[in-house]
Amino acid sequence: MVILYDQYNLPENIYDIIFATKQQVLVAKMLMEEMKQNKGQLGKTEMSVFATALHEGKLFDTDQATFGKKKAPISYNKRQFYDRILTPMKTMGLIDYDLYQKTYKISEKFNKNMMRIGLMWLQEVRKPAVSLKLKKP
């Protein structure tokens, strides 16, 4: 997954940097809230139940609950949830999956990876210049 951001206009939350659409941001936030309510982890079955509830439009966004407005159910395709939300979060290190316990856990690997990327950039900047030679026709 590629993360593109503007250093002068960073959004207020990490989800807006990582995900492309407002619906993806909303679903990712809902997933993290669900995991936080369950001590930072969900079993494979609980994750499936969450994805099914999203698919069937049985979940409501608490952030949208504003005075005078009706809460709207959130609907998100189950397959797209796994492909566009959960899998990218796993590959970026936001969520870990334990094959033996069959549980998804909130992870801090994303932070460690971002620090590694920053160090890689510093190493690149500090490399000595290499002269380039143009090929003569």
Residue pairs with C-beta under 8 A, 6 or more apart in sequence:
1 18
1 88
1 91
1 92
3 17
3 18
5 17
10 17
11 17
13 25
13 29
15 24
15 25
15 28
15 29
16 25
18 28
18 88
18 92
18 94
19 25
19 28
19 85
23 76
24 84
24 85
26 61
26 63
26 74
27 54
27 74
27 76
27 81
27 85
28 85
28 89
29 63
30 54
30 59
30 61
30 74
31 50
31 85
31 86
31 89
32 106
33 62
34 42
34 50
35 41
35 42
35 95
35 104
35 105
35 106
36 106
38 46
40 105
40 106
41 103
41 104
41 105
41 106
42 50
42 103
42 104
43 101
43 102
43 103
43 104
44 102
44 103
44 104
47 86
47 104
50 59
51 78
51 81
51 82
51 86
52 78
53 59
54 74
54 75
54 76
54 78
54 81
55 75
55 76
55 77
55 78
55 81
56 75
57 73
57 74
57 75
58 73
59 73
59 74
60 71
60 72
60 73
60 74
61 71
61 72
61 74
64 71
64 72
65 71
76 85
86 95
86 104
89 95
90 96
90 97
90 104
92 110
92 113
93 107
93 108
93 109
93 110
93 112
93 113
94 106
94 107
94 109
94 110
95 104
95 105
95 106
95 107
96 104
96 105
96 106
96 107
96 109
97 103
97 104
97 105
98 104
98 105
